[in-house]
Amino acid sequence: SDIANFNGRSSLLYRFNQKMMSTLTDVISLKFKSMKENGVLLHGEGQRGDYITLELQKGRLALYLNL
């Protein structure tokens, strides 16, 4: 696993290998603390228009998933 720290103005870009992947199970585990009530926590996009976005909206988590 990897650990990253952010100061509120930074981001992390991670690119998967471009070869086709197939998994039986995908697991995303996050722990975070925030002083802000709004902001994007996680955003990922695929090559075919699919995406996943996890964000805070007024202090509540919102998950957007398009496969």
Secondary structure, DSSP 8 states (H G I E B T S, - for coil): -------SS--------SS----S----------S-SSEEEEEEE-TTS-EEEEEEETTEEEEEEE-
